[in-house]
Amino acid sequence: MKYTTEITIDIPLDEFVRKLDNPDNMKHWQRGLVGYKHLSDTPGEEGAQMELSYKMGKRDMVLIETIIRSNFPYEFHATYDTKGVHNIQKNYFKDVDGHSTRWISESEFQFASFMMKLMGFLMPGAFKKQSQKYAQDFKAFAEKGVSVADS
């Protein structure tokens, strides 16, 4: 399953990257994030891994992020792996007018289990909706300092 989301954030590209590339900020725009830990000696570099822990309702989920391309301020690509799901995220960042940044995110989900394949087939909109929600929450945090951690 593949889809693309786009959003314009009303802050300059350099400020956008500073906020997005700081793992301590993730709690402000990734709902359900409980914590993270670096698994590599070189965080942020290609090949580096980080463990992300989420609580989604009553369900706990752990993802392993592996950076496959880090070319800030223009692009950042990573994979996210959890039981039965491999997600490839390709993120592109473009200066719009010196004051705004366009974030284009290409997502590809590969499912290993029958249940996850069925869920992806029956509910593809749920995955895109979650991606769009994260982008909207990042926009609110980056532009106005609104944190999902406060809710």
N, C-alpha and C positions, 0 to 999 in steps of 0.2 A: 504494500500500500504506500503510495506517494502523494504528497501534497505540498503546496507552497503557501506561506503566509507572509504578509508585508505590513509594516506599520511605520509611520513617521513619528519620530520623537523630537520634540522641540527643544533640543539642546545641540550645541556644536559636536562634531565628530570626536574631538579629543576628550571632551567631558563624557560623552556617551561611552567611549571605550574605558575610561577610568572607572566608571560606575559598573559597567558590565563585567569587566575583567577582574574585579575584586571579589573573591569568593565570600568574604564576610558580608557582602551586600545581598547575596542570594536569598537569605532569610526574609528580605524586604519585598521580594517579588516572586518567589517560588513558594506558593501555598503548600503547606504540609511538610516542608523541609525541617527535619529535626536536627540534622548536623551533617558535617562532612569531615573527611580526613584524607590527606594526601598519602598516596601509596608509593610515590616516587620521590627521589631525591631532588628532582628538578621540576617543581610545579610550574605549570604554564607552558612548558616546552613540548614540542611534538614527541609523542610516545609516552608522555606523563599520564599517570592514572590517579583518579580520585574516587573515593567511595562516598556516595550520597545516600543518606537515609531519610525516608519520607514516612509520614503517617497519613494515610488517606482513609478517613473515617475510622473503621476498626482494623483496617489492613495496614500492615507494615511492609515497606518495600525498600530494597537496597539496590541501587544502580551503581555500576562501575563505568565511569567516564574515562575514555581514552582519547587524548588529543591526537588527531591525525593531520591537522594543518593549523598552524598558528601564525597568521600573517596580519597582525593588528597594525594599523587600524582598519584594514580593508576586508579581512575574512577570518573566520574561525570555524573549523570543522572538527567534529568529535563523534565518537560512537558512544552509545549508552546501552549497557547490557544488564539484563535481569533474567530471571528464570523464564525461559521460553520466548524472550523478545530481544531482538537486536535492532537498535534504532540508530540510523545514520543521520546526523544533523549537519547541514552545510549552511553557514550563516555568512551573509555578505552585508557590508556596511558602506553606505554612500553618503558623502556630504551633499546636501540638497542645495543650500544657499549660504553656507557659512554659519547658519544659525540652527539648522535642523539636520537630522540624520535619518536616512531611510534604512530600515533593517529588513532584509529579505531572508527568510529562513526556508530552506528546502528540507523536508522530512521524508525519510523512507523507513518503514517498519517492516521487519522480516520476522515472521512468527514460526516457532519450532513446533509447538504443540497444536493438536487439533482444536482444543478449546480456544486458544488465542487466535488461531486462524479464523475460527467461526466468529469470534468477537470482532475481529478486524473486518470481516465481511459484513456482518450484521450492523455494526456500529462505527463505520469509518468516521462519521461526523464527530463522534465523541473525542477522538484523538486530535482532530484539527481544532475543535473547540477548546481543548486543554491548552494546546500550543498558543492559540489566540489569547486565551486568558492570561497566560504567563507574559505575553508581549504587552497586553494592556496593563497588567500589574507593574511591569518594568517601566512603562511610560509614566504611570502615576508616581512611582517612586523617583524616577530620574527627573521629571519636570517639577513635581510638587512636594517631594519628600514623604509621600504617603506610603506607609509600610503595611504589608499584609500581616506582619508579625504583631501589629497592634490590634488586629481584629479577632 
